[in-house]
């Protein structure tokens, strides 16, 4: 990756543009930095993935931190990420 990103699991989508982000106020990015989360913070996110040839090609997106108010199965997380209109895409297409 060209820039630090926060790991998410895109299998944990709440809405088509909303993914679970973190259980706590601090999340470690891909470079090992502690990132303080708060409402409205812009973040870059990723999930490990491979392309059709089996080579690493992460899924990436950008978005804004939102407090999780959805309840139910999402209650495990305090923070979500609202993905921008650019959506989720493979890193190689960025």
N, C-alpha and C positions, 0 to 999 in steps of 0.2 A: 504494500500500500504506500502511496505517496504521502499520505498525511495520517495523523493519529485518528483513530476511530474507536467508538465504544461498541463492544460486542452486544448483539441482541440475537434472539432466535426468531426468525421471520415465520416460524410455525406458531408463534404466540401472538398472532394478529387479533386485535379486538374489533377493528373495522378495516376497511380496505386501505386506509392510510394511517392506522394507529397500531403501534406495537408496544408490548410491555418493555420497559427499559431497566428499572432498578428497584430493589427492595429498600435501598438506603439513599441518603443524600449525597454519598460519594461513590463514584464508580471509577475503576481503573481502566485507562484507555490502552490501546494496542502498543503503546510505547512505555507503559508502566507508570504513567502520570496519574495522580489522583485528581479527578474532575469533580468539582462541587456542582451538584444539580439544583436547579431552581426553576420556577415557572417562567417560561418564555426563553430560556437559554437555547441558543442554536447549537446543535450537535451533529456530528457525522457518525453514522452507524454502519455496522457490517455484520455479515454472517459468513462463515466459511462455506465455500462451495467449489466445485470443479466444473470444467467445461466438458463438452462431448468427447474430447480426447483424453479426459482424465487428468488434465493439468489444473492446478490451482487457479481459480477465477472467482474471487469473493463476490457475493451480492452486497451492494452498497446502497446507501441512501443518506439523505440529510433531512433534518427536521427540527422541531422545537419541543422542548420538554413541557409536559403537562402533568399536573397532579392527577393521579388516578382516582376517579370518582365512579367507576363502573360497577364495583362490587362483584359478588359471585366469585367465579373461578379466578378473576383478575385480582382479587383482594391481596394476593401474595406480594404484589408490587405497589410501591408508593408512587413511582413515576412511570409515565408513558412517553413515547415519542410520536408526535404528529408529523408524518412524512410530508415533505413538500410536493408540489405538483410534478416534479421531475420523477417521482416514484422510485421503485426499487429496480436496480439494474445490475448487470454484471460489470465488474471493475474494468474489464477489457474494452467495454463500450464507452467508457467515460473519457 
